[in-house]
């Protein structure tokens, strides 16, 4: 599980560096910038998909309260 987290962080880092590289310089390279943003967003998606929803927790708590009564 830790390996997947490290891969996600690595994707974010690589995507950020690639996007910054595509943006820098006199001649902007749009293709490299787009590829960097795609890699960055994929890394963020992988991390955010592992975070549990706040609303799911609240609905489970409400269901448990009704069972106690």
C-alpha positions in Angstrom: 0.0 0.0 0.0 2.9 2.4 0.7 4.3 1.7 -2.7 1.1 3.0 -4.3 1.3 6.2 -2.3 4.9 6.7 -3.3 4.1 6.1 -7.0 1.3 8.7 -6.7 3.6 11.3 -5.1 6.2 10.5 -7.8 3.6 11.1 -10.5 2.7 14.4 -9.0 6.4 15.4 -8.8 7.1 14.3 -12.4 4.0 16.0 -13.7 4.8 19.2 -11.9 8.4 19.3 -13.2 7.2 18.5 -16.8 4.6 21.2 -16.7 7.0 23.8 -15.4 9.6 22.8 -18.0 6.9 23.1 -20.8 6.0 26.5 -19.6 9.5 27.9 -19.1 11.7 29.4 -21.8 11.1 31.8 -24.7 9.2 29.2 -26.8 6.4 27.6 -24.8 5.9 23.9 -25.7 2.2 23.2 -25.3 2.5 19.5 -25.9 4.9 19.0 -23.0 2.8 21.3 -20.8 -0.4 19.2 -21.5 1.4 15.9 -20.8 2.8 17.3 -17.5 -0.7 18.4 -16.5 -2.2 15.0 -17.3 0.5 13.2 -15.3 0.0 15.7 -12.4 -3.8 15.3 -12.4 -3.6 11.5 -12.6 -1.3 11.5 -9.5 -3.7 13.7 -7.6 -6.6 11.5 -8.7 -4.9 8.4 -7.3 -4.3 10.0 -3.9 -7.8 11.5 -3.6 -9.5 8.2 -4.5 -8.0 6.7 -1.4 -9.4 9.4 0.9 -12.8 8.4 2.4 -15.7 10.7 1.9 -16.8 12.9 4.7 -20.4 12.5 3.8 -20.3 8.7 3.9 -19.0 8.9 7.5 -21.8 11.3 8.6 -24.5 9.1 7.0 -23.1 6.0 8.8 -23.1 7.8 12.1 -26.7 8.8 11.6 -27.7 5.3 10.8 -26.0 4.0 13.9 -27.8 6.6 16.1 -31.2 5.3 14.9 -30.2 1.7 15.7 -29.2 2.6 19.3 -32.7 3.9 20.1 
